[in-house]
């Protein structure tokens, strides 16, 4: 049986999207994947990515956010 492990659940306040990150581990072993689920009202977008792609995507997100840190409202 494939196992899903919840990693994070986020809410984007401006668009109202719910973002969920899960780790996928397969019965037969092998590489774990990162599942990203984005819910927008009744529509879902789901995709699974490998660790290398996750790292590149994460680094791109951090570069973008770091360059705009002074624009972001404070969150609790």
PDB file of N, CA, C, O and CB in Angstrom:
ATOM      1  N   UNK A   1       0.836  -1.184   0.000  1.00  0.00           N
ATOM      2  CA  UNK A   1       0.000   0.000   0.000  1.00  0.00           C
ATOM      3  C   UNK A   1       0.881   1.248   0.000  1.00  0.00           C
ATOM      4  O   UNK A   1       1.840   1.321   0.768  1.00  0.00           O
ATOM      5  CB  UNK A   1      -0.951  -0.002   1.216  1.00  0.00           C
ATOM      6  N   UNK A   2       0.580   2.205  -0.827  1.00  0.00           N
ATOM      7  CA  UNK A   2       1.315   3.460  -0.887  1.00  0.00           C
ATOM      8  C   UNK A   2       1.000   4.276   0.357  1.00  0.00           C
ATOM      9  O   UNK A   2      -0.158   4.380   0.764  1.00  0.00           O
ATOM     10  CB  UNK A   2       0.966   4.252  -2.174  1.00  0.00           C
ATOM     11  N   UNK A   3       2.041   4.859   0.962  1.00  0.00           N
ATOM     12  CA  UNK A   3       1.848   5.662   2.167  1.00  0.00           C
ATOM     13  C   UNK A   3       1.988   7.144   1.843  1.00  0.00           C
ATOM     14  O   UNK A   3       2.916   7.551   1.144  1.00  0.00           O
ATOM     15  CB  UNK A   3       2.855   5.255   3.259  1.00  0.00           C
ATOM     16  N   UNK A   4       1.064   7.941   2.355  1.00  0.00           N
ATOM     17  CA  UNK A   4       1.125   9.394   2.260  1.00  0.00           C
ATOM     18  C   UNK A   4       1.390   9.957   3.639  1.00  0.00           C
ATOM     19  O   UNK A   4       0.706   9.605   4.600  1.00  0.00           O
ATOM     20  CB  UNK A   4      -0.181   9.977   1.665  1.00  0.00           C
ATOM     21  N   UNK A   5       2.380  10.833   3.741  1.00  0.00           N
ATOM     22  CA  UNK A   5       2.708  11.477   5.001  1.00  0.00           C
ATOM     23  C   UNK A   5       2.517  12.978   4.840  1.00  0.00           C
ATOM     24  O   UNK A   5       3.146  13.603   3.987  1.00  0.00           O
ATOM     25  CB  UNK A   5       4.160  11.142   5.446  1.00  0.00           C
ATOM     26  N   UNK A   6       1.649  13.551   5.660  1.00  0.00           N
ATOM     27  CA  UNK A   6       1.403  14.987   5.594  1.00  0.00           C
ATOM     28  C   UNK A   6       2.657  15.743   6.034  1.00  0.00           C
ATOM     29  O   UNK A   6       3.259  15.419   7.058  1.00  0.00           O
ATOM     30  CB  UNK A   6       0.187  15.380   6.476  1.00  0.00           C
ATOM     31  N   UNK A   7       3.047  16.761   5.244  1.00  0.00           N
ATOM     32  CA  UNK A   7       4.221  17.569   5.557  1.00  0.00           C
ATOM     33  C   UNK A   7       3.859  19.006   5.917  1.00  0.00           C
ATOM     34  O   UNK A   7       4.428  19.575   6.849  1.00  0.00           O
ATOM     35  CB  UNK A   7       5.178  17.564   4.387  1.00  0.00           C
ATOM     36  N   UNK A   8       2.924  19.590   5.190  1.00  0.00           N
ATOM     37  CA  UNK A   8       2.529  20.981   5.450  1.00  0.00           C
ATOM     38  C   UNK A   8       1.173  21.247   4.825  1.00  0.00           C
ATOM     39  O   UNK A   8       0.790  20.634   3.828  1.00  0.00           O
ATOM     40  CB  UNK A   8       3.586  21.976   4.898  1.00  0.00           C
ATOM     41  N   UNK A   9       0.462  22.172   5.435  1.00  0.00           N
ATOM     42  CA  UNK A   9      -0.820  22.633   4.899  1.00  0.00           C
ATOM     43  C   UNK A   9      -0.798  24.150   5.005  1.00  0.00           C
ATOM     44  O   UNK A   9      -0.609  24.704   6.087  1.00  0.00           O
ATOM     45  CB  UNK A   9      -2.061  22.003   5.677  1.00  0.00           C
ATOM     46  N   UNK A  10      -0.992  24.815   3.871  1.00  0.00           N
ATOM     47  CA  UNK A  10      -0.914  26.263   3.815  1.00  0.00           C
ATOM     48  C   UNK A  10      -2.200  26.828   3.238  1.00  0.00           C
ATOM     49  O   UNK A  10      -2.926  26.151   2.510  1.00  0.00           O
ATOM     50  CB  UNK A  10       0.295  26.711   2.984  1.00  0.00           C
ATOM     51  N   UNK A  11      -2.466  28.081   3.577  1.00  0.00           N
ATOM     52  CA  UNK A  11      -3.622  28.774   3.009  1.00  0.00           C
ATOM     53  C   UNK A  11      -3.128  30.073   2.403  1.00  0.00           C
ATOM     54  O   UNK A  11      -2.519  30.889   3.095  1.00  0.00           O
ATOM     55  CB  UNK A  11      -4.732  29.037   4.088  1.00  0.00           C
ATOM     56  N   UNK A  12      -3.383  30.271   1.123  1.00  0.00           N
ATOM     57  CA  UNK A  12      -2.995  31.515   0.447  1.00  0.00           C
ATOM     58  C   UNK A  12      -4.129  32.517   0.645  1.00  0.00           C
ATOM     59  O   UNK A  12      -5.206  32.349   0.072  1.00  0.00           O
ATOM     60  CB  UNK A  12      -2.700  31.277  -1.092  1.00  0.00           C
ATOM     61  N   UNK A  13      -3.902  33.557   1.448  1.00  0.00           N
ATOM     62  CA  UNK A  13      -5.002  34.456   1.807  1.00  0.00           C
ATOM     63  C   UNK A  13      -5.571  35.265   0.647  1.00  0.00           C
ATOM     64  O   UNK A  13      -6.768  35.552   0.645  1.00  0.00           O
ATOM     65  CB  UNK A  13      -4.541  35.393   2.860  1.00  0.00           C
ATOM     66  N   UNK A  14      -4.778  35.635  -0.320  1.00  0.00           N
ATOM     67  CA  UNK A  14      -5.284  36.488  -1.396  1.00  0.00           C
ATOM     68  C   UNK A  14      -6.157  35.729  -2.385  1.00  0.00           C
ATOM     69  O   UNK A  14      -7.177  36.253  -2.831  1.00  0.00           O
ATOM     70  CB  UNK A  14      -4.131  37.126  -2.131  1.00  0.00           C
ATOM     71  N   UNK A  15      -5.778  34.508  -2.732  1.00  0.00           N
ATOM     72  CA  UNK A  15      -6.568  33.729  -3.694  1.00  0.00           C
ATOM     73  C   UNK A  15      -7.460  32.695  -3.045  1.00  0.00           C
ATOM     74  O   UNK A  15      -8.328  32.119  -3.702  1.00  0.00           O
ATOM     75  CB  UNK A  15      -5.661  33.045  -4.661  1.00  0.00           C
ATOM     76  N   UNK A  16      -7.256  32.453  -1.754  1.00  0.00           N
ATOM     77  CA  UNK A  16      -8.055  31.476  -1.036  1.00  0.00           C
ATOM     78  C   UNK A  16      -7.691  30.027  -1.308  1.00  0.00           C
ATOM     79  O   UNK A  16      -8.426  29.124  -0.911  1.00  0.00           O
ATOM     80  CB  UNK A  16      -9.466  31.678  -1.363  1.00  0.00           C
ATOM     81  N   UNK A  17      -6.568  29.788  -1.981  1.00  0.00           N
ATOM     82  CA  UNK A  17      -6.172  28.420  -2.280  1.00  0.00           C
ATOM     83  C   UNK A  17      -5.669  27.720  -1.009  1.00  0.00           C
ATOM     84  O   UNK A  17      -5.080  28.341  -0.124  1.00  0.00           O
ATOM     85  CB  UNK A  17      -5.085  28.403  -3.376  1.00  0.00           C
ATOM     86  N   UNK A  18      -5.919  26.417  -0.954  1.00  0.00           N
ATOM     87  CA  UNK A  18      -5.361  25.568   0.084  1.00  0.00           C
ATOM     88  C   UNK A  18      -4.262  24.730  -0.559  1.00  0.00           C
ATOM     89  O   UNK A  18      -4.493  24.066  -1.570  1.00  0.00           O
ATOM     90  CB  UNK A  18      -6.463  24.665   0.751  1.00  0.00           C
ATOM     91  N   UNK A  19      -3.086  24.761   0.018  1.00  0.00           N
ATOM     92  CA  UNK A  19      -1.928  24.047  -0.529  1.00  0.00           C
ATOM     93  C   UNK A  19      -1.513  22.993   0.482  1.00  0.00           C
ATOM     94  O   UNK A  19      -1.294  23.294   1.655  1.00  0.00           O
ATOM     95  CB  UNK A  19      -0.738  25.024  -0.848  1.00  0.00           C
ATOM     96  N   UNK A  20      -1.409  21.763   0.021  1.00  0.00           N
ATOM     97  CA  UNK A  20      -1.032  20.656   0.900  1.00  0.00           C
ATOM     98  C   UNK A  20       0.168  19.936   0.302  1.00  0.00           C
ATOM     99  O   UNK A  20       0.181  19.606  -0.884  1.00  0.00           O
ATOM    100  CB  UNK A  20      -2.222  19.670   1.107  1.00  0.00           C
ATOM    101  N   UNK A  21       1.173  19.697   1.134  1.00  0.00           N
ATOM    102  CA  UNK A  21       2.361  18.948   0.722  1.00  0.00           C
ATOM    103  C   UNK A  21       2.370  17.608   1.441  1.00  0.00           C
ATOM    104  O   UNK A  21       2.162  17.541   2.653  1.00  0.00           O
ATOM    105  CB  UNK A  21       3.667  19.746   1.022  1.00  0.00           C
ATOM    106  N   UNK A  22       2.614  16.536   0.680  1.00  0.00           N
ATOM    107  CA  UNK A  22       2.656  15.189   1.237  1.00  0.00           C
ATOM    108  C   UNK A  22       3.841  14.433   0.654  1.00  0.00           C
ATOM    109  O   UNK A  22       4.218  14.638  -0.500  1.00  0.00           O
ATOM    110  CB  UNK A  22       1.337  14.433   0.956  1.00  0.00           C
ATOM    111  N   UNK A  23       4.419  13.562   1.463  1.00  0.00           N
ATOM    112  CA  UNK A  23       5.451  12.651   0.960  1.00  0.00           C
ATOM    113  C   UNK A  23       4.775  11.358   0.550  1.00  0.00           C
ATOM    114  O   UNK A  23       3.919  10.841   1.269  1.00  0.00           O
ATOM    115  CB  UNK A  23       6.563  12.388   2.032  1.00  0.00           C
ATOM    116  N   UNK A  24       5.158  10.836  -0.602  1.00  0.00           N
ATOM    117  CA  UNK A  24       4.616   9.569  -1.099  1.00  0.00           C
ATOM    118  C   UNK A  24       5.717   8.521  -1.027  1.00  0.00           C
ATOM    119  O   UNK A  24       6.803   8.704  -1.577  1.00  0.00           O
ATOM    120  CB  UNK A  24       4.070   9.712  -2.563  1.00  0.00           C
ATOM    121  N   UNK A  25       5.423   7.426  -0.347  1.00  0.00           N
ATOM    122  CA  UNK A  25       6.339   6.280  -0.279  1.00  0.00           C
ATOM    123  C   UNK A  25       5.602   5.068  -0.832  1.00  0.00           C
ATOM    124  O   UNK A  25       4.495   4.744  -0.401  1.00  0.00           O
ATOM    125  CB  UNK A  25       6.842   6.019   1.198  1.00  0.00           C
ATOM    126  N   UNK A  26       6.231   4.411  -1.784  1.00  0.00           N
ATOM    127  CA  UNK A  26       5.612   3.266  -2.459  1.00  0.00           C
ATOM    128  C   UNK A  26       5.995   1.964  -1.770  1.00  0.00           C
ATOM    129  O   UNK A  26       7.072   1.843  -1.186  1.00  0.00           O
ATOM    130  CB  UNK A  26       6.025   3.222  -3.942  1.00  0.00           C
ATOM    131  N   UNK A  27       5.087   0.987  -1.853  1.00  0.00           N
ATOM    132  CA  UNK A  27       5.313  -0.322  -1.234  1.00  0.00           C
ATOM    133  C   UNK A  27       6.610  -0.970  -1.679  1.00  0.00           C
ATOM    134  O   UNK A  27       7.349  -1.518  -0.861  1.00  0.00           O
ATOM    135  CB  UNK A  27       4.166  -1.241  -1.546  1.00  0.00           C
ATOM    136  N   UNK A  28       6.880  -0.912  -2.945  1.00  0.00           N
ATOM    137  CA  UNK A  28       8.046  -1.588  -3.496  1.00  0.00           C
ATOM    138  C   UNK A  28       9.358  -0.884  -3.191  1.00  0.00           C
ATOM    139  O   UNK A  28      10.422  -1.348  -3.602  1.00  0.00           O
ATOM    140  CB  UNK A  28       7.894  -1.725  -4.969  1.00  0.00           C
ATOM    141  N   UNK A  29       9.293   0.226  -2.477  1.00  0.00           N
ATOM    142  CA  UNK A  29      10.506   0.989  -2.189  1.00  0.00           C
ATOM    143  C   UNK A  29      10.783   1.990  -3.289  1.00  0.00           C
ATOM    144  O   UNK A  29       9.885   2.385  -4.032  1.00  0.00           O
ATOM    145  CB  UNK A  29      11.702   0.056  -2.015  1.00  0.00           C
ATOM    146  N   UNK A  30      12.013   2.388  -3.382  1.00  0.00           N
ATOM    147  CA  UNK A  30      12.400   3.365  -4.392  1.00  0.00           C
ATOM    148  C   UNK A  30      12.334   4.778  -3.856  1.00  0.00           C
ATOM    149  O   UNK A  30      12.248   5.007  -2.649  1.00  0.00           O
ATOM    150  CB  UNK A  30      11.518   3.239  -5.612  1.00  0.00           C
ATOM    151  N   UNK A  31      12.375   5.703  -4.766  1.00  0.00           N
ATOM    152  CA  UNK A  31      12.442   7.115  -4.434  1.00  0.00           C
ATOM    153  C   UNK A  31      11.103   7.635  -3.898  1.00  0.00           C
ATOM    154  O   UNK A  31      10.044   7.354  -4.460  1.00  0.00           O
ATOM    155  CB  UNK A  31      12.864   7.918  -5.658  1.00  0.00           C
ATOM    156  N   UNK A  32      11.172   8.398  -2.800  1.00  0.00           N
ATOM    157  CA  UNK A  32       9.986   9.100  -2.309  1.00  0.00           C
ATOM    158  C   UNK A  32       9.712  10.284  -3.222  1.00  0.00           C
ATOM    159  O   UNK A  32      10.634  10.856  -3.802  1.00  0.00           O
ATOM    160  CB  UNK A  32      10.174   9.568  -0.830  1.00  0.00           C
ATOM    161  N   UNK A  33       8.443  10.648  -3.348  1.00  0.00           N
ATOM    162  CA  UNK A  33       8.053  11.802  -4.138  1.00  0.00           C
ATOM    163  C   UNK A  33       7.352  12.820  -3.253  1.00  0.00           C
ATOM    164  O   UNK A  33       6.833  12.489  -2.187  1.00  0.00           O
ATOM    165  CB  UNK A  33       7.147  11.385  -5.305  1.00  0.00           C
ATOM    166  N   UNK A  34       7.348  14.056  -3.711  1.00  0.00           N
ATOM    167  CA  UNK A  34       6.626  15.113  -3.028  1.00  0.00           C
ATOM    168  C   UNK A  34       5.343  15.392  -3.811  1.00  0.00           C
ATOM    169  O   UNK A  34       5.388  15.755  -4.987  1.00  0.00           O
ATOM    170  CB  UNK A  34       7.503  16.402  -2.890  1.00  0.00           C
ATOM    171  N   UNK A  35       4.211  15.219  -3.151  1.00  0.00           N
ATOM    172  CA  UNK A  35       2.921  15.508  -3.788  1.00  0.00           C
ATOM    173  C   UNK A  35       2.483  16.901  -3.348  1.00  0.00           C
ATOM    174  O   UNK A  35       2.475  17.223  -2.160  1.00  0.00           O
ATOM    175  CB  UNK A  35       1.833  14.426  -3.416  1.00  0.00           C
ATOM    176  N   UNK A  36       2.123  17.708  -4.327  1.00  0.00           N
ATOM    177  CA  UNK A  36       1.584  19.033  -4.069  1.00  0.00           C
ATOM    178  C   UNK A  36       0.133  19.034  -4.532  1.00  0.00           C
ATOM    179  O   UNK A  36      -0.162  18.743  -5.691  1.00  0.00           O
ATOM    180  CB  UNK A  36       2.421  20.150  -4.792  1.00  0.00           C
ATOM    181  N   UNK A  37      -0.771  19.365  -3.608  1.00  0.00           N
ATOM    182  CA  UNK A  37      -2.203  19.439  -3.923  1.00  0.00           C
ATOM    183  C   UNK A  37      -2.639  20.879  -3.699  1.00  0.00           C
ATOM    184  O   UNK A  37      -2.472  21.422  -2.607  1.00  0.00           O
ATOM    185  CB  UNK A  37      -3.056  18.435  -3.041  1.00  0.00           C
ATOM    186  N   UNK A  38      -3.191  21.487  -4.723  1.00  0.00           N
ATOM    187  CA  UNK A  38      -3.690  22.850  -4.607  1.00  0.00           C
ATOM    188  C   UNK A  38      -5.194  22.804  -4.856  1.00  0.00           C
ATOM    189  O   UNK A  38      -5.655  22.367  -5.910  1.00  0.00           O
ATOM    190  CB  UNK A  38      -2.965  23.823  -5.616  1.00  0.00           C
ATOM    191  N   UNK A  39      -5.939  23.262  -3.868  1.00  0.00           N
ATOM    192  CA  UNK A  39      -7.398  23.290  -3.988  1.00  0.00           C
ATOM    193  C   UNK A  39      -7.833  24.736  -4.176  1.00  0.00           C
ATOM    194  O   UNK A  39      -7.489  25.622  -3.393  1.00  0.00           O
ATOM    195  CB  UNK A  39      -8.089  22.653  -2.732  1.00  0.00           C
ATOM    196  N   UNK A  40      -8.590  24.941  -5.226  1.00  0.00           N
ATOM    197  CA  UNK A  40      -9.128  26.251  -5.544  1.00  0.00           C
ATOM    198  C   UNK A  40     -10.626  26.081  -5.725  1.00  0.00           C
ATOM    199  O   UNK A  40     -11.085  25.655  -6.784  1.00  0.00           O
ATOM    200  CB  UNK A  40      -8.453  26.866  -6.824  1.00  0.00           C
ATOM    201  N   UNK A  41     -11.391  26.416  -4.687  1.00  0.00           N
ATOM    202  CA  UNK A  41     -12.834  26.161  -4.637  1.00  0.00           C
ATOM    203  C   UNK A  41     -13.071  24.673  -4.844  1.00  0.00           C
ATOM    204  O   UNK A  41     -12.673  23.884  -3.987  1.00  0.00           O
ATOM    205  CB  UNK A  41     -13.599  27.002  -5.714  1.00  0.00           C
ATOM    206  N   UNK A  42     -13.697  24.248  -5.935  1.00  0.00           N
ATOM    207  CA  UNK A  42     -13.954  22.817  -6.132  1.00  0.00           C
ATOM    208  C   UNK A  42     -12.939  22.173  -7.075  1.00  0.00           C
ATOM    209  O   UNK A  42     -13.050  20.985  -7.381  1.00  0.00           O
ATOM    210  CB  UNK A  42     -15.361  22.611  -6.678  1.00  0.00           C
ATOM    211  N   UNK A  43     -11.972  22.925  -7.528  1.00  0.00           N
ATOM    212  CA  UNK A  43     -10.969  22.413  -8.475  1.00  0.00           C
ATOM    213  C   UNK A  43      -9.683  22.032  -7.738  1.00  0.00           C
ATOM    214  O   UNK A  43      -9.219  22.757  -6.857  1.00  0.00           O
ATOM    215  CB  UNK A  43     -10.665  23.470  -9.572  1.00  0.00           C
ATOM    216  N   UNK A  44      -9.121  20.890  -8.111  1.00  0.00           N
ATOM    217  CA  UNK A  44      -7.865  20.420  -7.526  1.00  0.00           C
ATOM    218  C   UNK A  44      -6.795  20.310  -8.599  1.00  0.00           C
ATOM    219  O   UNK A  44      -7.070  19.880  -9.719  1.00  0.00           O
ATOM    220  CB  UNK A  44      -8.062  19.062  -6.826  1.00  0.00           C
ATOM    221  N   UNK A  45      -5.588  20.697  -8.256  1.00  0.00           N
ATOM    222  CA  UNK A  45      -4.418  20.440  -9.087  1.00  0.00           C
ATOM    223  C   UNK A  45      -3.479  19.598  -8.233  1.00  0.00           C
ATOM    224  O   UNK A  45      -3.137  19.988  -7.116  1.00  0.00           O
ATOM    225  CB  UNK A  45      -3.725  21.786  -9.588  1.00  0.00           C
ATOM    226  N   UNK A  46      -3.063  18.455  -8.747  1.00  0.00           N
ATOM    227  CA  UNK A  46      -2.199  17.545  -8.007  1.00  0.00           C
ATOM    228  C   UNK A  46      -1.035  17.152  -8.899  1.00  0.00           C
ATOM    229  O   UNK A  46      -1.226  16.747 -10.046  1.00  0.00           O
ATOM    230  CB  UNK A  46      -2.981  16.288  -7.523  1.00  0.00           C
ATOM    231  N   UNK A  47       0.190  17.277  -8.358  1.00  0.00           N
ATOM    232  CA  UNK A  47       1.326  16.766  -9.108  1.00  0.00           C
ATOM    233  C   UNK A  47       2.371  16.244  -8.148  1.00  0.00           C
ATOM    234  O   UNK A  47       2.485  16.704  -7.012  1.00  0.00           O
ATOM    235  CB  UNK A  47       1.921  17.849 -10.019  1.00  0.00           C
ATOM    236  N   UNK A  48       3.129  15.275  -8.626  1.00  0.00           N
ATOM    237  CA  UNK A  48       4.163  14.599  -7.845  1.00  0.00           C
ATOM    238  C   UNK A  48       5.519  14.909  -8.469  1.00  0.00           C
ATOM    239  O   UNK A  48       5.696  14.799  -9.682  1.00  0.00           O
ATOM    240  CB  UNK A  48       3.912  13.054  -7.785  1.00  0.00           C
ATOM    241  N   UNK A  49       6.474  15.298  -7.624  1.00  0.00           N
ATOM    242  CA  UNK A  49       7.800  15.631  -8.146  1.00  0.00           C
ATOM    243  C   UNK A  49       8.887  14.900  -7.368  1.00  0.00           C
ATOM    244  O   UNK A  49       8.703  14.508  -6.216  1.00  0.00           O
ATOM    245  CB  UNK A  49       8.037  17.148  -8.088  1.00  0.00           C
ATOM    246  N   UNK A  50      10.010  14.733  -8.025  1.00  0.00           N
ATOM    247  CA  UNK A  50      11.169  14.053  -7.452  1.00  0.00           C
ATOM    248  C   UNK A  50      11.956  15.033  -6.579  1.00  0.00           C
ATOM    249  O   UNK A  50      11.726  16.240  -6.650  1.00  0.00           O
ATOM    250  CB  UNK A  50      12.075  13.465  -8.572  1.00  0.00           C
ATOM    251  N   UNK A  51      12.886  14.525  -5.752  1.00  0.00           N
ATOM    252  CA  UNK A  51      13.652  15.390  -4.852  1.00  0.00           C
ATOM    253  C   UNK A  51      14.470  16.482  -5.556  1.00  0.00           C
ATOM    254  O   UNK A  51      14.563  17.596  -5.042  1.00  0.00           O
ATOM    255  CB  UNK A  51      14.572  14.547  -4.034  1.00  0.00           C
ATOM    256  N   UNK A  52      15.054  16.192  -6.700  1.00  0.00           N
ATOM    257  CA  UNK A  52      15.858  17.193  -7.403  1.00  0.00           C
ATOM    258  C   UNK A  52      14.971  18.349  -7.869  1.00  0.00           C
ATOM    259  O   UNK A  52      15.322  19.516  -7.693  1.00  0.00           O
ATOM    260  CB  UNK A  52      16.593  16.554  -8.609  1.00  0.00           C
ATOM    261  N   UNK A  53      13.837  18.024  -8.456  1.00  0.00           N
ATOM    262  CA  UNK A  53      12.908  19.063  -8.900  1.00  0.00           C
ATOM    263  C   UNK A  53      12.378  19.856  -7.709  1.00  0.00           C
ATOM    264  O   UNK A  53      12.245  21.077  -7.791  1.00  0.00           O
ATOM    265  CB  UNK A  53      11.739  18.442  -9.688  1.00  0.00           C
ATOM    266  N   UNK A  54      12.077  19.180  -6.609  1.00  0.00           N
ATOM    267  CA  UNK A  54      11.596  19.862  -5.398  1.00  0.00           C
ATOM    268  C   UNK A  54      12.632  20.866  -4.895  1.00  0.00           C
ATOM    269  O   UNK A  54      12.278  21.980  -4.509  1.00  0.00           O
ATOM    270  CB  UNK A  54      11.271  18.834  -4.289  1.00  0.00           C
ATOM    271  N   UNK A  55      13.901  20.482  -4.896  1.00  0.00           N
ATOM    272  CA  UNK A  55      14.960  21.386  -4.445  1.00  0.00           C
ATOM    273  C   UNK A  55      15.051  22.612  -5.352  1.00  0.00           C
ATOM    274  O   UNK A  55      15.122  23.739  -4.862  1.00  0.00           O
ATOM    275  CB  UNK A  55      16.314  20.654  -4.406  1.00  0.00           C
ATOM    276  N   UNK A  56      15.050  22.404  -6.665  1.00  0.00           N
ATOM    277  CA  UNK A  56      15.147  23.521  -7.608  1.00  0.00           C
ATOM    278  C   UNK A  56      13.946  24.457  -7.470  1.00  0.00           C
ATOM    279  O   UNK A  56      14.102  25.678  -7.497  1.00  0.00           O
ATOM    280  CB  UNK A  56      15.246  22.996  -9.053  1.00  0.00           C
ATOM    281  N   UNK A  57      12.768  23.893  -7.326  1.00  0.00           N
ATOM    282  CA  UNK A  57      11.555  24.688  -7.170  1.00  0.00           C
ATOM    283  C   UNK A  57      11.615  25.468  -5.856  1.00  0.00           C
ATOM    284  O   UNK A  57      11.308  26.660  -5.821  1.00  0.00           O
ATOM    285  CB  UNK A  57      10.296  23.783  -7.212  1.00  0.00           C
ATOM    286  N   UNK A  58      12.009  24.793  -4.784  1.00  0.00           N
ATOM    287  CA  UNK A  58      12.112  25.446  -3.481  1.00  0.00           C
ATOM    288  C   UNK A  58      13.113  26.590  -3.490  1.00  0.00           C
ATOM    289  O   UNK A  58      12.853  27.653  -2.927  1.00  0.00           O
ATOM    290  CB  UNK A  58      12.500  24.438  -2.424  1.00  0.00           C
ATOM    291  N   UNK A  59      14.253  26.374  -4.125  1.00  0.00           N
ATOM    292  CA  UNK A  59      15.264  27.431  -4.205  1.00  0.00           C
ATOM    293  C   UNK A  59      14.746  28.620  -5.002  1.00  0.00           C
ATOM    294  O   UNK A  59      15.010  29.767  -4.642  1.00  0.00           O
ATOM    295  CB  UNK A  59      16.555  26.895  -4.839  1.00  0.00           C
ATOM    296  N   UNK A  60      14.013  28.361  -6.080  1.00  0.00           N
ATOM    297  CA  UNK A  60      13.441  29.449  -6.881  1.00  0.00           C
ATOM    298  C   UNK A  60      12.408  30.233  -6.063  1.00  0.00           C
ATOM    299  O   UNK A  60      12.361  31.461  -6.136  1.00  0.00           O
ATOM    300  CB  UNK A  60      12.788  28.887  -8.172  1.00  0.00           C
ATOM    301  N   UNK A  61      11.588  29.528  -5.289  1.00  0.00           N
ATOM    302  CA  UNK A  61      10.612  30.197  -4.430  1.00  0.00           C
ATOM    303  C   UNK A  61      11.308  31.066  -3.382  1.00  0.00           C
ATOM    304  O   UNK A  61      10.888  32.196  -3.132  1.00  0.00           O
ATOM    305  CB  UNK A  61       9.708  29.163  -3.742  1.00  0.00           C
ATOM    306  N   UNK A  62      12.367  30.541  -2.774  1.00  0.00           N
ATOM    307  CA  UNK A  62      13.100  31.309  -1.768  1.00  0.00           C
ATOM    308  C   UNK A  62      13.757  32.549  -2.358  1.00  0.00           C
ATOM    309  O   UNK A  62      13.716  33.619  -1.752  1.00  0.00           O
ATOM    310  CB  UNK A  62      14.151  30.439  -1.112  1.00  0.00           C
ATOM    311  N   UNK A  63      14.365  32.415  -3.540  1.00  0.00           N
ATOM    312  CA  UNK A  63      14.973  33.586  -4.191  1.00  0.00           C
ATOM    313  C   UNK A  63      13.936  34.672  -4.431  1.00  0.00           C
ATOM    314  O   UNK A  63      14.181  35.850  -4.170  1.00  0.00           O
ATOM    315  CB  UNK A  63      15.630  33.185  -5.524  1.00  0.00           C
ATOM    316  N   UNK A  64      12.776  34.262  -4.931  1.00  0.00           N
ATOM    317  CA  UNK A  64      11.713  35.223  -5.216  1.00  0.00           C
ATOM    318  C   UNK A  64      11.229  35.885  -3.924  1.00  0.00           C
ATOM    319  O   UNK A  64      11.098  37.108  -3.868  1.00  0.00           O
ATOM    320  CB  UNK A  64      10.538  34.532  -5.938  1.00  0.00           C
ATOM    321  N   UNK A  65      10.964  35.088  -2.891  1.00  0.00           N
ATOM    322  CA  UNK A  65      10.460  35.617  -1.624  1.00  0.00           C
ATOM    323  C   UNK A  65      11.492  36.513  -0.939  1.00  0.00           C
ATOM    324  O   UNK A  65      11.144  37.566  -0.404  1.00  0.00           O
ATOM    325  CB  UNK A  65      10.066  34.469  -0.693  1.00  0.00           C
ATOM    326  N   UNK A  66      12.756  36.099  -0.955  1.00  0.00           N
ATOM    327  CA  UNK A  66      13.801  36.904  -0.322  1.00  0.00           C
ATOM    328  C   UNK A  66      13.936  38.268  -0.990  1.00  0.00           C
ATOM    329  O   UNK A  66      14.192  39.265  -0.315  1.00  0.00           O
ATOM    330  CB  UNK A  66      15.138  36.167  -0.370  1.00  0.00           C
ATOM    331  N   UNK A  67      13.768  38.319  -2.294  1.00  0.00           N
ATOM    332  CA  UNK A  67      13.885  39.585  -3.025  1.00  0.00           C
ATOM    333  C   UNK A  67      12.703  40.513  -2.736  1.00  0.00           C
ATOM    334  O   UNK A  67      12.778  41.707  -3.026  1.00  0.00           O
ATOM    335  CB  UNK A  67      13.983  39.318  -4.531  1.00  0.00           C
ATOM    336  N   UNK A  68      11.622  39.988  -2.173  1.00  0.00           N
ATOM    337  CA  UNK A  68      10.428  40.779  -1.915  1.00  0.00           C
ATOM    338  C   UNK A  68      10.006  40.765  -0.453  1.00  0.00           C
ATOM    339  O   UNK A  68       8.851  41.054  -0.140  1.00  0.00           O
ATOM    340  CB  UNK A  68       9.302  40.283  -2.763  1.00  0.00           C
ATOM    341  N   UNK A  69      10.921  40.435   0.438  1.00  0.00           N
ATOM    342  CA  UNK A  69      10.599  40.277   1.858  1.00  0.00           C
ATOM    343  C   UNK A  69       9.982  41.534   2.464  1.00  0.00           C
ATOM    344  O   UNK A  69       9.137  41.437   3.353  1.00  0.00           O
ATOM    345  CB  UNK A  69      11.843  39.904   2.629  1.00  0.00           C
ATOM    346  N   UNK A  70      10.392  42.704   1.998  1.00  0.00           N
ATOM    347  CA  UNK A  70       9.870  43.943   2.575  1.00  0.00           C
ATOM    348  C   UNK A  70       8.459  44.258   2.087  1.00  0.00           C
ATOM    349  O   UNK A  70       7.821  45.160   2.629  1.00  0.00           O
ATOM    350  CB  UNK A  70      10.794  45.100   2.243  1.00  0.00           C
ATOM    351  N   UNK A  71       7.952  43.548   1.085  1.00  0.00           N
ATOM    352  CA  UNK A  71       6.610  43.775   0.551  1.00  0.00           C
ATOM    353  C   UNK A  71       5.551  42.932   1.258  1.00  0.00           C
ATOM    354  O   UNK A  71       4.364  43.254   1.191  1.00  0.00           O
ATOM    355  CB  UNK A  71       6.589  43.478  -0.935  1.00  0.00           C
ATOM    356  N   UNK A  72       5.957  41.872   1.924  1.00  0.00           N
ATOM    357  CA  UNK A  72       5.011  40.905   2.480  1.00  0.00           C
ATOM    358  C   UNK A  72       4.424  41.394   3.808  1.00  0.00           C
ATOM    359  O   UNK A  72       5.144  41.912   4.661  1.00  0.00           O
ATOM    360  CB  UNK A  72       5.696  39.550   2.677  1.00  0.00           C
ATOM    361  N   UNK A  73       3.102  41.221   3.972  1.00  0.00           N
ATOM    362  CA  UNK A  73       2.489  41.548   5.264  1.00  0.00           C
ATOM    363  C   UNK A  73       2.899  40.512   6.309  1.00  0.00           C
ATOM    364  O   UNK A  73       3.211  39.371   5.968  1.00  0.00           O
ATOM    365  CB  UNK A  73       0.941  41.611   5.141  1.00  0.00           C
ATOM    366  N   UNK A  74       2.899  40.905   7.562  1.00  0.00           N
ATOM    367  CA  UNK A  74       3.243  39.989   8.651  1.00  0.00           C
ATOM    368  C   UNK A  74       2.163  38.919   8.776  1.00  0.00           C
ATOM    369  O   UNK A  74       0.975  39.208   8.631  1.00  0.00           O
ATOM    370  CB  UNK A  74       3.410  40.757   9.993  1.00  0.00           C
ATOM    371  N   UNK A  75       2.584  37.675   9.048  1.00  0.00           N
ATOM    372  CA  UNK A  75       1.657  36.554   9.244  1.00  0.00           C
ATOM    373  C   UNK A  75       1.933  35.933  10.585  1.00  0.00           C
ATOM    374  O   UNK A  75       3.062  35.930  11.075  1.00  0.00           O
ATOM    375  CB  UNK A  75       1.786  35.498   8.116  1.00  0.00           C
ATOM    376  N   UNK A  76       0.882  35.408  11.168  1.00  0.00           N
ATOM    377  CA  UNK A  76       1.033  34.704  12.457  1.00  0.00           C
ATOM    378  C   UNK A  76       0.986  33.233  12.260  1.00  0.00           C
ATOM    379  O   UNK A  76       1.096  32.477  13.226  1.00  0.00           O
ATOM    380  CB  UNK A  76      -0.041  35.117  13.444  1.00  0.00           C
TER     381      UNK A  76
END
